[in-house]
Amino acid sequence: MAKVTVTRCDDSTFDVVVEGTAMTSHTVTVDPSYAAKLAGEVPVETLVRRSFDFLLEREPNTSILRQFDLSVIGRYFPEYERVIRGMLS
């Protein structure tokens, strides 16, 4: 399993490093209202880390966009919001 490290840059931006077969880095933005919708009181860093767990179950880290807003995951994987809520509860 890949190691995922999430670092908060500011209120809505996170740097994510994934150490798998290859190391990749990603910049993820998260609108606070979207985070609250998905995660409630769960820390946003946890939401981002679990979102990468979700992605890594479906694709290699080298296929994950290098920069994206968390809300775009649902465009590629329609089940994302339902599954991530279950992962966080």
N, CA, C and O atoms as a GROMACS GRO file, in nm:
protein
  356
    1MET      N    1   0.084  -0.118   0.000
    1MET     CA    2   0.000   0.000   0.000
    1MET      C    3   0.088   0.124   0.000
    1MET      O    4   0.191   0.129   0.068
    2ALA      N    5   0.048   0.223  -0.076
    2ALA     CA    6   0.125   0.346  -0.087
    2ALA      C    7   0.113   0.428   0.041
    2ALA      O    8   0.011   0.424   0.110
    3LYS      N    9   0.217   0.502   0.072
    3LYS     CA   10   0.215   0.593   0.186
    3LYS      C   11   0.171   0.730   0.134
    3LYS      O   12   0.227   0.782   0.038
    4VAL      N   13   0.070   0.789   0.200
    4VAL     CA   14   0.015   0.918   0.160
    4VAL      C   15   0.042   1.018   0.271
    4VAL      O   16   0.004   0.996   0.386
    5THR      N   17   0.110   1.128   0.238
    5THR     CA   18   0.138   1.234   0.334
    5THR      C   19   0.068   1.362   0.287
    5THR      O   20   0.088   1.407   0.174
    6VAL      N   21  -0.013   1.419   0.376
    6VAL     CA   22  -0.090   1.539   0.343
    6VAL      C   23  -0.039   1.654   0.429
    6VAL      O   24  -0.029   1.640   0.551
    7THR      N   25  -0.006   1.766   0.365
    7THR     CA   26   0.040   1.886   0.435
    7THR      C   27  -0.049   2.002   0.397
    7THR      O   28  -0.068   2.032   0.279
    8ARG      N   29  -0.104   2.069   0.498
    8ARG     CA   30  -0.190   2.186   0.474
    8ARG      C   31  -0.102   2.305   0.439
    8ARG      O   32  -0.007   2.336   0.510
    9CYS      N   33  -0.136   2.372   0.328
    9CYS     CA   34  -0.065   2.494   0.287
    9CYS      C   35  -0.138   2.618   0.337
    9CYS      O   36  -0.076   2.712   0.386
   10ASP      N   37  -0.270   2.619   0.323
   10ASP     CA   38  -0.355   2.725   0.374
   10ASP      C   39  -0.493   2.666   0.397
   10ASP      O   40  -0.508   2.544   0.402
   11ASP      N   41  -0.595   2.750   0.412
   11ASP     CA   42  -0.729   2.700   0.447
   11ASP      C   43  -0.787   2.603   0.345
   11ASP      O   44  -0.869   2.519   0.380
   12SER      N   45  -0.746   2.615   0.219
   12SER     CA   46  -0.810   2.532   0.117
   12SER      C   47  -0.712   2.460   0.024
   12SER      O   48  -0.755   2.398  -0.074
   13THR      N   49  -0.583   2.467   0.051
   13THR     CA   50  -0.483   2.405  -0.036
   13THR      C   51  -0.397   2.308   0.043
   13THR      O   52  -0.353   2.336   0.155
   14PHE      N   53  -0.372   2.191  -0.018
   14PHE     CA   54  -0.297   2.085   0.047
   14PHE      C   55  -0.195   2.029  -0.050
   14PHE      O   56  -0.224   2.010  -0.168
   15ASP      N   57  -0.076   2.001   0.000
   15ASP     CA   58   0.025   1.928  -0.077
   15ASP      C   59   0.015   1.782  -0.034
   15ASP      O   60   0.008   1.751   0.084
   16VAL      N   61   0.014   1.694  -0.133
   16VAL     CA   62   0.003   1.550  -0.106
   16VAL      C   63   0.119   1.480  -0.175
   16VAL      O   64   0.144   1.500  -0.294
   17VAL      N   65   0.190   1.398  -0.099
   17VAL     CA   66   0.298   1.316  -0.154
   17VAL      C   67   0.255   1.170  -0.139
   17VAL      O   68   0.215   1.126  -0.032
   18VAL      N   69   0.264   1.099  -0.250
   18VAL     CA   70   0.230   0.956  -0.250
   18VAL      C   71   0.358   0.878  -0.280
   18VAL      O   72   0.420   0.895  -0.384
   19GLU      N   73   0.394   0.792  -0.185
   19GLU     CA   74   0.512   0.707  -0.203
   19GLU      C   75   0.463   0.566  -0.233
   19GLU      O   76   0.421   0.492  -0.143
   20GLY      N   77   0.469   0.530  -0.359
   20GLY     CA   78   0.431   0.397  -0.404
   20GLY      C   79   0.547   0.339  -0.481
   20GLY      O   80   0.662   0.356  -0.441
   21THR      N   81   0.519   0.272  -0.592
   21THR     CA   82   0.625   0.223  -0.678
   21THR      C   83   0.708   0.342  -0.727
   21THR      O   84   0.831   0.334  -0.739
   22ALA      N   85   0.638   0.452  -0.754
   22ALA     CA   86   0.702   0.580  -0.787
   22ALA      C   87   0.650   0.683  -0.688
   22ALA      O   88   0.540   0.668  -0.636
   23MET      N   89   0.728   0.787  -0.662
   23MET     CA   90   0.682   0.895  -0.575
   23MET      C   91   0.620   1.004  -0.661
   23MET      O   92   0.676   1.044  -0.763
   24THR      N   93   0.502   1.051  -0.619
   24THR     CA   94   0.436   1.160  -0.691
   24THR      C   95   0.394   1.267  -0.592
   24THR      O   96   0.374   1.240  -0.473
   25SER      N   97   0.381   1.390  -0.641
   25SER     CA   98   0.332   1.498  -0.556
   25SER      C   99   0.215   1.565  -0.626
   25SER      O  100   0.209   1.574  -0.749
   26HIS      N  101   0.121   1.613  -0.543
   26HIS     CA  102  -0.004   1.667  -0.593
   26HIS      C  103  -0.042   1.789  -0.511
   26HIS      O  104  -0.014   1.795  -0.391
   27THR      N  105  -0.107   1.885  -0.575
   27THR     CA  106  -0.163   2.000  -0.506
   27THR      C  107  -0.313   1.990  -0.519
   27THR      O  108  -0.368   1.984  -0.630
   28VAL      N  109  -0.381   1.987  -0.404
   28VAL     CA  110  -0.525   1.966  -0.401
   28VAL      C  111  -0.591   2.085  -0.332
   28VAL      O  112  -0.549   2.126  -0.224
   29THR      N  113  -0.693   2.140  -0.396
   29THR     CA  114  -0.772   2.244  -0.332
   29THR      C  115  -0.905   2.183  -0.288
   29THR      O  116  -0.959   2.093  -0.352
   30VAL      N  117  -0.956   2.235  -0.177
   30VAL     CA  118  -1.082   2.186  -0.121
   30VAL      C  119  -1.162   2.306  -0.074
   30VAL      O  120  -1.121   2.376   0.018
   31ASP      N  121  -1.276   2.329  -0.136
   31ASP     CA  122  -1.366   2.435  -0.091
   31ASP      C  123  -1.419   2.396   0.048
   31ASP      O  124  -1.466   2.284   0.066
   32PRO      N  125  -1.412   2.487   0.145
   32PRO     CA  126  -1.458   2.453   0.281
   32PRO      C  127  -1.603   2.402   0.286
   32PRO      O  128  -1.634   2.314   0.366
   33SER      N  129  -1.690   2.457   0.203
   33SER     CA  130  -1.829   2.411   0.205
   33SER      C  131  -1.841   2.270   0.149
   33SER      O  132  -1.924   2.192   0.195
   34TYR      N  133  -1.758   2.235   0.051
   34TYR     CA  134  -1.758   2.099  -0.004
   34TYR      C  135  -1.704   2.002   0.101
   34TYR      O  136  -1.756   1.892   0.117
   35ALA      N  137  -1.599   2.042   0.172
   35ALA     CA  138  -1.544   1.957   0.278
   35ALA      C  139  -1.648   1.932   0.386
   35ALA      O  140  -1.662   1.820   0.434
   36ALA      N  141  -1.721   2.036   0.426
   36ALA     CA  142  -1.824   2.021   0.528
   36ALA      C  143  -1.935   1.928   0.481
   36ALA      O  144  -1.988   1.849   0.559
   37LYS      N  145  -1.972   1.938   0.354
   37LYS     CA  146  -2.075   1.852   0.296
   37LYS      C  147  -2.035   1.705   0.304
   37LYS      O  148  -2.116   1.619   0.337
   38LEU      N  149  -1.910   1.676   0.273
   38LEU     CA  150  -1.863   1.538   0.270
   38LEU      C  151  -1.821   1.484   0.406
   38LEU      O  152  -1.847   1.369   0.439
   39ALA      N  153  -1.755   1.568   0.484
   39ALA     CA  154  -1.686   1.518   0.603
   39ALA      C  155  -1.740   1.570   0.735
   39ALA      O  156  -1.702   1.518   0.840
   40GLY      N  157  -1.828   1.668   0.733
   40GLY     CA  158  -1.878   1.723   0.859
   40GLY      C  159  -1.765   1.777   0.944
   40GLY      O  160  -1.693   1.868   0.903
   41GLU      N  161  -1.749   1.720   1.062
   41GLU     CA  162  -1.647   1.767   1.156
   41GLU      C  163  -1.512   1.697   1.141
   41GLU      O  164  -1.417   1.729   1.213
   42VAL      N  165  -1.502   1.604   1.048
   42VAL     CA  166  -1.375   1.534   1.024
   42VAL      C  167  -1.274   1.634   0.968
   42VAL      O  168  -1.309   1.713   0.880
   43PRO      N  169  -1.150   1.634   1.016
   43PRO     CA  170  -1.050   1.728   0.964
   43PRO      C  171  -1.033   1.714   0.812
   43PRO      O  172  -1.038   1.604   0.758
   44VAL      N  173  -1.012   1.826   0.746
   44VAL     CA  174  -1.000   1.825   0.600
   44VAL      C  175  -0.880   1.743   0.557
   44VAL      O  176  -0.885   1.677   0.452
   45GLU      N  177  -0.771   1.743   0.635
   45GLU     CA  178  -0.656   1.660   0.601
   45GLU      C  179  -0.696   1.512   0.593
   45GLU      O  180  -0.647   1.439   0.506
   46THR      N  181  -0.783   1.469   0.682
   46THR     CA  182  -0.830   1.330   0.680
   46THR      C  183  -0.913   1.305   0.555
   46THR      O  184  -0.900   1.200   0.492
   47LEU      N  185  -0.999   1.399   0.519
   47LEU     CA  186  -1.078   1.387   0.396
   47LEU      C  187  -0.987   1.373   0.275
   47LEU      O  188  -1.011   1.289   0.188
   48VAL      N  189  -0.884   1.454   0.267
   48VAL     CA  190  -0.792   1.449   0.154
   48VAL      C  191  -0.718   1.315   0.153
   48VAL      O  192  -0.706   1.252   0.048
   49ARG      N  193  -0.668   1.272   0.267
   49ARG     CA  194  -0.595   1.145   0.274
   49ARG      C  195  -0.685   1.028   0.234
   49ARG      O  196  -0.644   0.942   0.156
   50ARG      N  197  -0.806   1.024   0.285
   50ARG     CA  198  -0.899   0.916   0.251
   50ARG      C  199  -0.941   0.924   0.104
   50ARG      O  200  -0.968   0.822   0.042
   51SER      N  201  -0.947   1.045   0.050
   51SER     CA  202  -0.978   1.060  -0.093
   51SER      C  203  -0.867   1.000  -0.178
   51SER      O  204  -0.894   0.940  -0.282
   52PHE      N  205  -0.743   1.014  -0.134
   52PHE     CA  206  -0.633   0.950  -0.206
   52PHE      C  207  -0.638   0.799  -0.189
   52PHE      O  208  -0.605   0.726  -0.283
   53ASP      N  209  -0.679   0.750  -0.072
   53ASP     CA  210  -0.698   0.606  -0.056
   53ASP      C  211  -0.802   0.557  -0.158
   53ASP      O  212  -0.783   0.454  -0.223
   54PHE      N  213  -0.911   0.632  -0.170
   54PHE     CA  214  -1.015   0.600  -0.268
   54PHE      C  215  -0.956   0.593  -0.408
   54PHE      O  216  -0.978   0.497  -0.481
   55LEU      N  217  -0.882   0.696  -0.446
   55LEU     CA  218  -0.824   0.701  -0.581
   55LEU      C  219  -0.726   0.587  -0.604
   55LEU      O  220  -0.725   0.525  -0.710
   56LEU      N  221  -0.642   0.559  -0.504
   56LEU     CA  222  -0.539   0.456  -0.519
   56LEU      C  223  -0.598   0.316  -0.529
   56LEU      O  224  -0.532   0.224  -0.578
   57GLU      N  225  -0.721   0.298  -0.483
   57GLU     CA  226  -0.789   0.169  -0.502
   57GLU      C  227  -0.834   0.152  -0.647
   57GLU      O  228  -0.867   0.041  -0.689
   58ARG      N  229  -0.834   0.261  -0.724
   58ARG     CA  230  -0.887   0.259  -0.860
   58ARG      C  231  -0.784   0.286  -0.968
   58ARG      O  232  -0.805   0.252  -1.085
   59GLU      N  233  -0.672   0.347  -0.930
   59GLU     CA  234  -0.570   0.381  -1.030
   59GLU      C  235  -0.435   0.399  -0.961
   59GLU      O  236  -0.430   0.426  -0.841
   60PRO      N  237  -0.325   0.385  -1.036
   60PRO     CA  238  -0.192   0.408  -0.976
   60PRO      C  239  -0.171   0.557  -0.948
   60PRO      O  240  -0.231   0.642  -1.013
   61ASN      N  241  -0.085   0.586  -0.852
   61ASN     CA  242  -0.061   0.726  -0.818
   61ASN      C  243  -0.005   0.806  -0.935
   61ASN      O  244  -0.023   0.927  -0.941
   62THR      N  245   0.061   0.741  -1.028
   62THR     CA  246   0.114   0.812  -1.145
   62THR      C  247   0.004   0.857  -1.240
   62THR      O  248   0.029   0.938  -1.329
   63SER      N  249  -0.118   0.805  -1.223
   63SER     CA  250  -0.231   0.846  -1.307
   63SER      C  251  -0.315   0.956  -1.243
   63SER      O  252  -0.401   1.014  -1.309
   64ILE      N  253  -0.291   0.987  -1.116
   64ILE     CA  254  -0.368   1.090  -1.047
   64ILE      C  255  -0.319   1.227  -1.092
   64ILE      O  256  -0.198   1.252  -1.101
   65LEU      N  257  -0.413   1.316  -1.120
   65LEU     CA  258  -0.378   1.452  -1.162
   65LEU      C  259  -0.281   1.516  -1.063
   65LEU      O  260  -0.290   1.493  -0.943
   66ARG      N  261  -0.189   1.595  -1.113
   66ARG     CA  262  -0.090   1.660  -1.027
   66ARG      C  263  -0.149   1.779  -0.952
   66ARG      O  264  -0.101   1.816  -0.845
   67GLN      N  265  -0.254   1.839  -1.009
   67GLN     CA  266  -0.319   1.952  -0.945
   67GLN      C  267  -0.468   1.943  -0.976
   67GLN      O  268  -0.508   1.932  -1.092
   68PHE      N  269  -0.550   1.948  -0.870
   68PHE     CA  270  -0.695   1.939  -0.892
   68PHE      C  271  -0.771   1.984  -0.768
   68PHE      O  272  -0.717   1.990  -0.658
   69ASP      N  273  -0.898   2.014  -0.790
   69ASP     CA  274  -0.990   2.043  -0.682
   69ASP      C  275  -1.056   1.911  -0.644
   69ASP      O  276  -1.091   1.832  -0.732
   70LEU      N  277  -1.074   1.887  -0.516
   70LEU     CA  278  -1.127   1.760  -0.470
   70LEU      C  279  -1.262   1.726  -0.534
   70LEU      O  280  -1.292   1.608  -0.556
   71SER      N  281  -1.341   1.826  -0.566
   71SER     CA  282  -1.474   1.801  -0.622
   71SER      C  283  -1.470   1.735  -0.760
   71SER      O  284  -1.570   1.679  -0.803
   72VAL      N  285  -1.356   1.740  -0.831
   72VAL     CA  286  -1.351   1.679  -0.964
   72VAL      C  287  -1.344   1.527  -0.959
   72VAL      O  288  -1.368   1.461  -1.060
   73ILE      N  289  -1.314   1.470  -0.844
   73ILE     CA  290  -1.307   1.324  -0.835
   73ILE      C  291  -1.440   1.262  -0.877
   73ILE      O  292  -1.442   1.160  -0.945
   74GLY      N  293  -1.550   1.324  -0.838
   74GLY     CA  294  -1.682   1.273  -0.871
   74GLY      C  295  -1.711   1.272  -1.021
   74GLY      O  296  -1.797   1.196  -1.066
   75ARG      N  297  -1.642   1.353  -1.098
   75ARG     CA  298  -1.660   1.352  -1.243
   75ARG      C  299  -1.603   1.225  -1.305
   75ARG      O  300  -1.656   1.172  -1.402
   76TYR      N  301  -1.496   1.177  -1.246
   76TYR     CA  302  -1.430   1.056  -1.296
   76TYR      C  303  -1.487   0.929  -1.232
   76TYR      O  304  -1.493   0.823  -1.295
   77PHE      N  305  -1.528   0.942  -1.107
   77PHE     CA  306  -1.579   0.829  -1.030
   77PHE      C  307  -1.711   0.872  -0.964
   77PHE      O  308  -1.708   0.927  -0.854
   78PRO      N  309  -1.824   0.849  -1.029
   78PRO     CA  310  -1.953   0.898  -0.978
   78PRO      C  311  -1.986   0.849  -0.836
   78PRO      O  312  -2.065   0.913  -0.767
   79GLU      N  313  -1.929   0.738  -0.794
   79GLU     CA  314  -1.958   0.684  -0.661
   79GLU      C  315  -1.878   0.751  -0.550
   79GLU      O  316  -1.895   0.718  -0.433
   80TYR      N  317  -1.790   0.844  -0.585
   80TYR     CA  318  -1.696   0.902  -0.489
   80TYR      C  319  -1.764   0.957  -0.364
   80TYR      O  320  -1.728   0.918  -0.253
   81GLU      N  321  -1.861   1.046  -0.378
   81GLU     CA  322  -1.919   1.110  -0.260
   81GLU      C  323  -1.985   1.009  -0.168
   81GLU      O  324  -1.972   1.019  -0.046
   82ARG      N  325  -2.055   0.912  -0.223
   82ARG     CA  326  -2.120   0.810  -0.140
   82ARG      C  327  -2.015   0.726  -0.067
   82ARG      O  328  -2.027   0.700   0.053
   83VAL      N  329  -1.912   0.684  -0.140
   83VAL     CA  330  -1.810   0.598  -0.081
   83VAL      C  331  -1.727   0.673   0.022
   83VAL      O  332  -1.698   0.618   0.129
   84ILE      N  333  -1.690   0.796  -0.006
   84ILE     CA  334  -1.604   0.870   0.088
   84ILE      C  335  -1.677   0.898   0.218
   84ILE      O  336  -1.616   0.895   0.324
   85ARG      N  337  -1.806   0.924   0.212
   85ARG     CA  338  -1.883   0.943   0.336
   85ARG      C  339  -1.877   0.817   0.421
   85ARG      O  340  -1.863   0.824   0.543
   86GLY      N  341  -1.889   0.701   0.356
   86GLY     CA  342  -1.878   0.574   0.429
   86GLY      C  343  -1.740   0.551   0.487
   86GLY      O  344  -1.727   0.495   0.595
   87MET      N  345  -1.638   0.595   0.415
   87MET     CA  346  -1.500   0.577   0.462
   87MET      C  347  -1.472   0.665   0.584
   87MET      O  348  -1.386   0.632   0.666
   88LEU      N  349  -1.543   0.776   0.594
   88LEU     CA  350  -1.517   0.872   0.702
   88LEU      C  351  -1.606   0.850   0.825
   88LEU      O  352  -1.581   0.908   0.930
   89SER      N  353  -1.709   0.767   0.811
   89SER     CA  354  -1.800   0.749   0.926
   89SER      C  355  -1.756   0.637   1.017
   89SER      O  356  -1.821   0.609   1.117
   0.00000   0.00000   0.00000
